[in-house]
């Protein structure tokens, strides 16, 4: 499943921790936006880690994009939608 994660965090240390956490689960597409292709188990791990970092004054949003919604995403300017690769090189 494709998830879009965006965040607005004023504290530099917490913002860096969120960014590093999200890099483990997805691809940064804008400064505070990640596209994550993950399963339900990884979604739970990701949201648990995020919950341990943020506080009440922070904002993190996780949007689910179904296959139909993913098909109508419009991107203006540079960039492309993150795709699930058939082959992974580690």
Residue pairs with C-beta under 8 A, 6 or more apart in sequence:
1 37
1 38
1 39
1 40
1 43
1 64
1 65
1 66
2 35
2 36
2 37
2 64
2 65
2 70
2 82
3 26
3 35
3 36
3 37
3 38
3 43
3 62
3 63
3 64
3 65
4 33
4 34
4 35
4 36
4 61
4 62
4 63
4 65
5 22
5 25
5 26
5 33
5 34
5 35
5 36
5 46
5 60
5 61
5 62
5 63
6 32
6 33
6 34
6 60
6 61
6 63
7 15
7 18
7 22
7 32
7 58
7 59
7 60
7 61
8 32
8 58
8 59
8 60
9 15
9 18
9 32
9 54
9 58
9 59
9 60
10 57
10 58
11 58
14 53
14 54
14 55
14 58
15 32
17 53
18 50
18 53
18 54
18 60
19 28
21 46
21 49
21 50
21 53
22 28
22 34
22 36
22 46
23 34
24 46
25 34
25 36
25 38
25 42
25 45
25 46
26 34
26 35
26 36
26 37
26 38
26 82
27 34
27 35
27 36
27 82
28 34
29 35
29 79
29 82
35 81
35 82
36 42
36 46
36 82
37 82
37 83
37 84
38 46
43 62
47 62
50 60
54 60
65 73
70 81
73 81
75 81
